[in-house]
Amino acid sequence: MKILFSPFSDPVTESEISGFREICQSLAPDSICLCFPQDFTPDSLTDDQKRVFLAISNTYDSAIFYYDVNDPDTIASLLKAQCAAQPDADFVINQFGGSEAVQSALQPLIEDPAYNTVYASVDAAEPALVSEDADDAPETEIPEEAIEDFSASEEFTSDEDISVPETAVPADEEETPAVSSEAPAAAQDTDQIKNDAVSDFGKAMLAELVDSHDYHAALVLSRKLEGQIPEIVPFLLEAADMRSDGRFADANQMFRKCSLEGIMTGQQSVVEYYLLLDLYIKEERYIDFLRAVKPFLLEIMIAAIRKEFNMDITRYMIYGSRRWDENKLVLEQMTGKFNETFAYHTKPKPCKAGGYVTTAHLSNLMENLSVQRQHAGLILDTMKLRLNCEERVKTLAFYNMQGVTAQDIEKTCACRPEDLLLSILNYLRNHTDFTVTDEMLNSYQQMNEMIKSYL
């Protein structure tokens, strides 16, 4: 439904009439809203102008409104009320009518997407509604008596005490609804409903992102919803984003600022790192999982040596790194322990020492320090872990330029990604001193529930 909203000055100028007539013949609106100044009377119209308005009123459903010339915002309020009363209608504004102040007051409504308003476009190729060439035509078709009746019409009755836009009086009361005095309030209610709907949708989307562990996207969205959600939510999401990115110390510090120290596991970074591997599996980020497993295997094997053999192997490494200290290895005669397998307590043989620590070094060391029956389970579990989580998937993880699926992993090592993660968990619990409880395994879920509780 197209409604032409046309303001006019007092007195009405010929340019306004000409533009108004051209818009009518080009647009062919379903109804017309005529907006005159409060002190306007039909006596100020010329006979030709009266003929035009009479022809328009006989052709289209029309309603007459009044606005305060000294306060152009009243016409903007009138248009807002019309938009609220008829939300399904498209309002076309006549940019050729009214003063510059009136057009300036209507301009923000054109630019606001909340209102279905546009400027009228004139197509001069359409046939004219009222002929300009035949001077006799208006007199023939519209008698002078009709013009006099039009001048005395109650539709143009003006109330000098009006300070706000009057209620619309439609020409056809059954088809054109009148605008009640409560229309501005209705418009405000409509805006509030829209804002509430956007806010509810944003919160629901935010909860979905948190449940899917996409904390970075949730953080970006929370900043867009500033003012509609509690201020603590973006801080918590920033901490969760740091945590899921492996920045455990920064995340823990951020949670402490929010007085929520108990959110993270409180254990060494090994447990948090395991939860990160679990997160990769849940998000089906298998290539990230395979590449992140290798340094984790080093740490849990070092922890296994510490528990099973009461030996801190890190004292043979360069401080703060995972590189062997060659001098310490030679002085302690440890070099042979990393190169001989399936031989127990043999004397070291000359070999090249130094370089980065590998799982092969640690596995060989375990075999050379172990007692067959006492440590058979440890040796077997270590070999399986290295074989499935590192050796067999090496091509997929480090020599592959494509994505990896769960089927690719299962085809390569006859284990699902979840099975690999379970074998790592069992190794942690059986051969290291790290405590991994079921509550810790649900740490991310508890964090998600806590964040959503603030929404």
Phi, psi and omega in degrees: 000126181255128178239124178273122178254109189236110174277157178222159176266178174227110005280160178290130182268162179293326179295325177294317179297316182297313179295320179299316181294319180294323179294319179299315183288333179274320186276323186052063185289162176282328176205167185228136172253112179264123184244114181245157173298158186301321185272010183289139174228148180296344180295338181280352179276146172281167180299320179296320179293322177296321179298320180296311181296323179292320177295322179295314182294331178281340184264322185238157168289124184226151177225146184249134179231162179232146179226163182273118181298323183284348179226084183299342179295340180295329179285329175293319177297324178296318179292322177299318179296320178295319179296321179290323181289331182229074186295338182273356184269151173258119183265127180250122185264132176280109182278358180267354184250157178080172181279174177296325179295322178294314180295324178294324178292330181275341185302316181299331180288332177292320185277346182272118181293350180289342180245137180274072183233140176218162173279149180286141174249130186263129175247102185290348183284344181287152178294145183289143177288318179239122185295135178265340185276324184269103180291333182278341187298312180301319182293328181286317185276330184239104181295158180297328179299323179293324178294318179295320177297324179295322180293326182269006184298142179291346180298333181262009178296126185252142176250115187288343182273001182290129177244350177231165181301136180286163173292137182293140175244097184288154176291323178240100188294336182282333186256327182251110183290143177282152180268119181281164179291348180268006184299316178302321178295323178296322178297319178295320178297320179297317178299320181294320179297317179297316180296319179295321180295317179297318180295315180296319179296318179297319179293319179296318178295321179297317179296321178296318179296321178294316179298327179273006177066021177268074188288330180293313178296322178296323179295316179298316180294321181297327178288333175288333182265022182302132183096341180254350178229159179302148184296336183287337186299311178301325179294317179295320179292326176294319177294318178296323178295318176298317181297315181287350177260006179084008180266071191293318181295316179296320180295317180296322178294322179294319177296323179295324177298331179268009181059040179230059184294335186277006182291314181276169190292336183079358179270180175297168183297345180298316180292318177298323180293323177298318178297328177293319175298320177298322179295321177299320179294315181297325180273001180060035175264070191290326180293323176293322179297313183296322181284336181272345183290321188303307178295332179290322177300321178302313185294318183285334176287324174298319179293325179294319177297321180296319182282310188284329185241004179052047185225127177267096184291343182292344180288349175262010180249156175293133187303134177077015181215176173243055175236140179290142171269104188302319182297318181293322179297317181292317181296324182271000181054048183259351189299322182292337182292344183259003186234345181254129180242157179058027176223129188255128173058039176278159179287144179299144175249152179301136179198171178281125179253166177101187181089187180283149176287134178236162177294331177296319177302312185290323178295315177298321179298316178301318181295323183280343177261348192276160169256133193307301185285328183289322186246018182298319179297318179298313182297317181294314179297322179295316180296317179297318181297313179296320184293312185279320186269349183229302188291310184291329183261010182301318180296318180295321187278322191240347182232037184223130181257020179235167177289162182240135178252169177298326179294323177298316180294316181296324179291326184282315186238011177059027177222141173285159177304323179295326178292321177298318180294322179294321178295325176294317179298316179297322178297317178301314185285327186270330190236005178231171179269002181286137178264120179234098181269167177296327178296321177295323180294335178264016186299317181293321178296318177296321177296318179298316180296322179295317180295317181292335180295339179276349183280000000 
